[in-house]
Amino acid sequence: MSLRHGRSYHAIPGPSVVPDRVLRAMHREAPNIYEGALLEMTDAMIPDLKRVAGAEGGHVAIYIGNGHAGWEAANANVLSRGDKVLLLATGRFGHGWAASLAGMGVDVEIMDFGRHSPADPARLSERLARDRGHALRAVLCTHVDTATTARNDLPALRAAIDAAGHPALFMVDGIAAMGCEEFHLDAWGVDVAVAASQKGLMLPPGLAFVWFSDKARAQGGRADLRTPYWNWEPRVAPEFFYQYFCGTAPTHHLFGLRESLDMLVHEEGMASVWARHATLARAVWAAAEAWGRGGAMALNIADPSARAHAVTALRLTAPDGTRLRRWCDDEAGVTLGIGLGMAEPNDEAWHGFFRLAHMGHVNAHMTLGALAVMDAGLKALSIPHGDGALEAATRALSAAEAPAAARMAAPAA
């Protein structure tokens, strides 16, 4: 007998849950791609995409592809073969972006901060101060590395670049963060940001987005990696609709994107979206800390200020991470993320790591339900753990709701 029958919940860090109304918006006949409603709808989405990233003063290009396509688009539009860049790695996906750059002929210097901490702005500033000839064309980092769930302090890194008086572009992989974490491209001085549709934007995989500043756009004029498909110029100032996508539009993804932007920007509002993710993350952390007081459970990132609000990486003694993950899936219909990038798959330690995503279309009962299933799995498998995890999680949620409840109860002035 299994309790997994019914609607399953994939609590993995992408593809995230797609809202039913987004699926319904996509479930329709093919549209006219030459004139009419689709063209008008796409034009109207551009300002909303800019609001998601705080890029009202910048630009955004949409590509048919996944996050790796977004990396390549960003690389191609601002860099040339032989250019040197500095990449701040805080996990597997920082190294992944470095590999993408190197494969395109860019000279990548990696400053590796390991698997358990964010990038250190002081080290960045010191390195840039030594680059007196300004050989480094760009500084790159992930906002949230999906593997380690380390969250980098982007304003502090921007301040470090400025303190060194360095002209390098500041480029950010926001794939695991956009739509979940607070982000202000203009205000934070980010020159290029990359995201994809399958995480905080609540769509199936298939779209990549690149936001960029005027400074990045100007540098693109010298980029010899730019090719007709990746070139963002026609996409931000199209003379006709085909140029938005360098060919046929991703029609049904656009219908879904319109619905998700309505939900995020116009209904909930980005500030509330960010606050919801932060609150659900704190509930997960509270549960994990309670489990850890009586067993081996531990959060991968020790400093709460450096933890992602979109996904949490956890560890147990191997192979208990894999045992718990499989029990939750097989017996209760909750799929947790594998411990990607925390150890090699052929290493026994790999079986100690797993991840719980709380990104995108996720609310309190989904997160509390996943935590309750994990609690049941720890008990069923006799994995040592502390008590009170669910109580701690609910206290974290209720603490966040208390100010709002007080405001509602206050008499009108």
C-alpha positions in Angstrom: 0.0 0.0 0.0 1.3 3.5 -0.9 -0.1 6.9 0.0 1.3 8.5 -3.2 -1.9 8.1 -5.2 -3.5 11.5 -5.9 -1.9 14.7 -7.1 1.9 14.5 -6.8 4.1 17.4 -5.7 7.5 17.9 -7.4 9.3 20.0 -4.8 12.4 20.1 -7.0 14.2 23.3 -8.0 12.8 23.4 -11.5 10.8 22.6 -13.4 8.6 24.1 -10.7 4.9 23.8 -10.3 3.0 25.3 -13.2 -0.3 26.9 -12.1 -3.4 25.4 -13.6 -4.5 28.8 -15.0 -1.1 29.0 -16.8 -1.7 25.5 -18.3 -5.2 26.5 -19.3 -3.9 29.7 -21.0 -1.5 27.5 -23.0 -4.1 24.9 -24.0 -5.5 26.6 -27.1 -5.3 26.6 -30.8 -2.3 28.0 -32.7 -2.5 31.8 -33.3 -1.8 34.0 -36.2 1.9 35.0 -35.8 1.8 37.8 -38.4 -0.7 40.2 -37.0 -3.3 40.7 -34.3 -3.6 39.7 -30.7 -0.4 37.7 -30.2 1.7 40.7 -31.4 -0.1 43.1 -29.2 0.1 40.8 -26.2 3.9 40.3 -26.6 4.6 44.0 -26.9 2.6 44.6 -23.7 4.6 41.9 -21.8 7.9 43.6 -22.2 7.3 46.3 -19.5 6.1 43.6 -17.1 9.2 41.5 -17.7 11.3 44.6 -16.9 9.3 45.0 -13.6 10.1 41.4 -12.6 13.8 42.3 -12.7 13.7 45.9 -11.7 15.0 46.8 -15.1 12.6 49.6 -16.1 15.6 51.6 -17.4 17.1 48.6 -19.2 16.2 46.1 -21.8 15.1 42.5 -22.1 15.4 39.9 -24.8 13.4 36.6 -25.0 15.0 33.5 -26.4 13.7 30.0 -27.1 15.8 27.9 -24.9 16.7 26.9 -21.3 19.0 28.6 -18.8 22.1 27.3 -20.6 20.8 29.1 -23.7 20.5 32.3 -21.6 24.2 31.9 -20.6 25.2 31.6 -24.2 23.1 34.6 -25.2 24.7 36.8 -22.5 28.2 35.6 -23.4 27.7 36.2 -27.1 26.4 39.8 -26.8 29.1 41.4 -24.7 32.3 39.3 -25.1 34.9 38.4 -27.7 37.2 35.5 -28.1 40.2 36.0 -25.9 38.4 38.3 -23.5 39.2 37.7 -19.9 36.5 37.5 -17.2 36.4 36.8 -13.5 33.7 34.3 -12.3 32.8 34.0 -8.6 31.8 30.4 -8.1 29.6 29.4 -5.2 28.6 26.0 -6.5 28.1 23.8 -9.5 26.2 26.3 -11.7 29.0 28.9 -11.4 31.3 26.3 -12.8 28.8 25.5 -15.4 28.7 29.1 -16.6 32.5 29.1 -16.6 32.5 26.1 -18.9 30.0 27.8 -21.2 32.3 30.8 -21.5 35.5 28.7 -21.9 33.8 26.7 -24.7 33.1 30.0 -26.6 36.8 31.0 -26.4 36.6 33.3 -23.3 39.5 33.3 -20.8 37.8 32.5 -17.5 39.5 33.1 -14.1 37.5 31.3 -11.4 37.5 32.6 -7.8 36.0 29.6 -6.0 34.2 30.1 -2.7 33.4 26.4 -2.2 30.1 24.8 -1.6 29.0 26.3 1.7 29.4 30.0 1.5 28.6 33.1 -0.7 31.2 35.2 -2.5 33.3 37.5 -0.4 33.1 41.1 -1.6 36.4 42.0 0.0 38.2 39.3 -2.0 36.6 40.6 -5.1 37.6 44.2 -4.5 41.2 43.1 -3.7 41.4 41.1 -7.0 40.0 44.0 -9.0 42.4 46.4 -7.4 45.3 44.3 -8.8 43.9 44.5 -12.3 45.4 47.9 -13.0 45.2 47.5 -16.7 41.5 46.5 -16.6 42.1 43.3 -18.5 39.0 41.8 -16.9 36.0 42.6 -19.1 33.3 41.3 -16.7 32.6 39.9 -13.2 30.1 37.1 -13.2 28.3 35.2 -10.4 25.1 33.3 -9.7 22.5 35.1 -7.6 21.5 31.7 -6.2 23.4 28.6 -7.0 20.7 25.9 -7.4 23.1 23.2 -6.2 24.5 24.7 -3.0 21.6 27.2 -2.5 24.1 29.9 -1.6 22.7 33.4 -2.2 25.1 36.1 -3.2 24.8 39.7 -1.9 24.6 41.4 -5.3 24.6 45.0 -3.9 27.7 44.3 -1.9 29.5 42.8 -4.9 28.5 45.8 -7.0 29.9 48.0 -4.3 33.2 46.1 -4.3 33.5 46.6 -8.1 32.8 50.3 -7.6 35.3 50.6 -4.7 38.0 49.2 -7.0 37.1 51.8 -9.6 36.9 49.0 -12.2 34.9 49.3 -15.4 34.0 45.5 -15.7 30.5 44.6 -16.5 28.6 43.0 -13.6 26.8 39.8 -15.0 24.4 37.7 -12.9 22.9 34.3 -13.4 19.4 34.7 -11.9 18.0 31.4 -13.2 17.2 30.0 -9.8 16.3 33.4 -8.2 14.3 35.5 -10.7 10.7 35.8 -9.5 11.7 34.4 -6.1 14.4 36.7 -4.7 14.4 40.5 -4.6 16.1 41.8 -7.7 16.8 45.3 -8.9 18.9 45.4 -12.0 18.9 49.2 -12.3 19.3 50.1 -8.6 21.9 47.4 -8.0 24.0 48.2 -11.0 23.7 44.8 -12.6 24.6 45.0 -16.3 23.4 41.6 -17.5 21.0 39.2 -15.8 19.9 35.8 -17.1 16.8 33.8 -16.2 14.7 31.0 -17.5 11.0 30.2 -17.6 10.8 27.0 -15.5 11.5 28.3 -12.0 10.1 31.4 -10.4 8.3 32.4 -13.6 6.1 29.3 -13.2 6.2 28.1 -16.8 7.4 24.9 -18.5 11.1 24.9 -19.7 11.6 26.6 -23.0 12.2 30.3 -22.6 15.3 32.1 -21.6 15.5 35.8 -20.7 18.4 38.3 -20.7 18.0 41.7 -19.1 20.8 44.2 -19.8 21.8 47.8 -19.2 22.7 50.5 -21.6 26.4 50.0 -20.7 26.2 46.3 -21.7 24.3 47.2 -24.8 27.1 49.6 -25.8 29.8 47.0 -25.1 27.9 44.6 -27.4 29.0 46.6 -30.4 32.5 45.1 -30.1 31.5 41.6 -29.3 32.8 39.2 -31.9 31.0 36.2 -30.3 27.7 37.7 -31.4 25.9 35.6 -34.1 22.6 36.3 -35.9 20.6 34.0 -33.5 21.9 35.3 -30.2 22.1 39.0 -31.2 19.8 40.8 -28.8 19.6 44.0 -30.9 16.7 42.9 -33.2 15.0 41.4 -30.2 14.8 44.6 -28.3 13.9 46.9 -31.2 12.2 44.6 -33.8 11.1 46.0 -37.1 8.7 43.1 -37.4 7.5 40.4 -35.0 9.7 37.6 -36.3 12.8 39.5 -35.1 11.6 39.2 -31.4 12.6 35.5 -31.7 14.8 35.2 -34.7 12.1 33.2 -36.4 8.8 31.6 -35.4 7.6 32.7 -32.0 7.2 30.3 -29.0 3.4 31.0 -29.2 2.0 28.9 -26.4 4.8 29.7 -24.0 3.9 33.4 -24.6 0.3 32.7 -23.7 1.5 31.1 -20.5 4.0 33.9 -19.8 1.2 36.5 -20.1 -0.8 34.6 -17.4 2.2 34.2 -15.1 3.1 37.9 -15.4 -0.5 38.8 -14.6 -0.2 36.7 -11.4 3.2 38.0 -10.3 3.2 41.6 -11.3 -0.4 42.7 -11.4 -2.2 40.5 -8.8 0.3 39.6 -6.1 2.9 42.2 -6.8 6.6 41.6 -6.8 7.3 42.8 -3.3 4.7 40.3 -1.9 6.1 37.6 -4.1 9.5 38.1 -2.6 8.1 38.3 0.9 6.2 35.0 0.4 9.3 33.2 -0.7 11.3 34.5 2.2 8.6 33.4 4.7 8.3 29.9 3.3 12.1 29.6 3.3 12.2 30.5 7.0 9.6 27.8 7.7 11.8 25.2 6.0 14.9 26.4 7.9 13.1 26.2 11.2 12.0 22.6 10.5 15.5 21.6 9.4 17.1 23.1 12.5 14.7 21.3 14.8 15.4 18.0 13.0 19.1 18.7 13.4 18.9 19.0 17.2 18.5 15.3 17.5 20.3 13.9 14.5 22.5 14.6 11.5 20.2 16.9 9.5 22.0 20.1 8.6 21.4 23.1 6.3 24.1 23.4 3.7 24.5 27.1 4.2 25.0 28.0 7.9 24.4 31.8 7.6 20.7 32.5 7.2 21.5 35.8 5.3 23.3 33.8 2.7 20.6 31.1 2.1 18.4 31.1 -0.9 14.7 31.9 -0.5 13.9 29.7 -3.5 15.4 26.3 -2.5 17.2 24.8 0.4 20.0 22.3 0.3 20.1 19.8 3.2 22.3 16.9 4.2 22.1 13.8 6.3 24.6 11.0 6.9 24.9 9.0 3.7 22.9 7.1 2.4 20.0 8.6 4.5 19.5 11.5 2.2 18.7 9.2 -0.8 16.7 6.9 1.5 14.5 9.8 2.6 14.2 11.2 -0.8 13.0 7.9 -2.3 10.6 7.2 0.6 9.0 10.6 0.1 8.5 10.0 -3.6 7.5 6.3 -3.5 5.3 6.4 -0.4 3.8 9.9 -0.3 4.1 11.4 -3.8 6.5 14.2 -2.9 9.6 14.5 -5.1 12.6 16.2 -3.5 15.6 17.3 -5.5 18.8 15.3 -5.7 22.0 16.6 -4.1 23.3 18.0 -7.4 26.9 19.1 -7.4 27.5 18.5 -3.7 29.5 15.4 -4.3 30.2 13.1 -7.3 27.3 10.7 -8.1 29.7 7.7 -7.6 30.8 9.0 -4.2 28.9 7.6 -1.2 28.7 11.1 0.2 26.3 12.0 -2.7 23.6 10.0 -1.0 23.7 12.3 2.0 22.5 15.5 0.2 19.1 16.5 -1.1 17.2 19.7 -1.8 13.7 21.0 -1.0 12.5 23.7 -3.4 10.0 26.4 -2.4 10.0 28.4 -5.6 7.3 29.8 -7.8 3.7 28.7 -7.4 4.1 27.5 -3.8 2.0 28.4 -0.7 2.0 27.5 2.9 0.1 24.2 2.7 2.4 22.9 0.0 5.5 23.7 1.9 4.1 22.5 5.2 2.8 19.3 3.5 6.3 18.6 2.1 7.8 19.1 5.5 5.2 16.8 7.1 6.0 14.1 4.6 9.7 14.5 5.3 9.0 14.2 9.0 7.0 11.0 8.4 9.8 9.6 6.3 12.4 10.3 9.0 10.2 8.3 11.4 9.4 5.5 9.0 13.0 5.0 8.2 14.2 5.3 11.8 16.6 8.1 10.8 17.7 10.0 14.0 16.2 13.4 14.2 14.9 16.0 16.7 11.3 16.6 17.5 9.2 19.7 16.9 10.0 20.4 13.3 6.5 21.0 12.2 5.7 23.2 15.2 8.8 25.2 14.4 7.8 25.6 10.8 4.3 26.8 11.7 5.7 29.2 14.3 7.8 30.7 11.5 4.8 31.2 9.3 2.6 32.6 12.1 5.3 35.0 13.1 5.4 36.4 9.6 1.6 36.7 9.5 1.3 38.4 12.9 2.1 42.0 11.7 -0.3 41.6 8.8 -3.1 40.4 11.1 -2.4 43.3 13.5 -2.8 45.7 10.7 -6.1 44.1 9.6 -7.4 44.3 13.2 -6.5 47.9 13.8 -9.4 50.3 13.7 -9.5 52.7 10.8 -8.0 56.1 11.5 
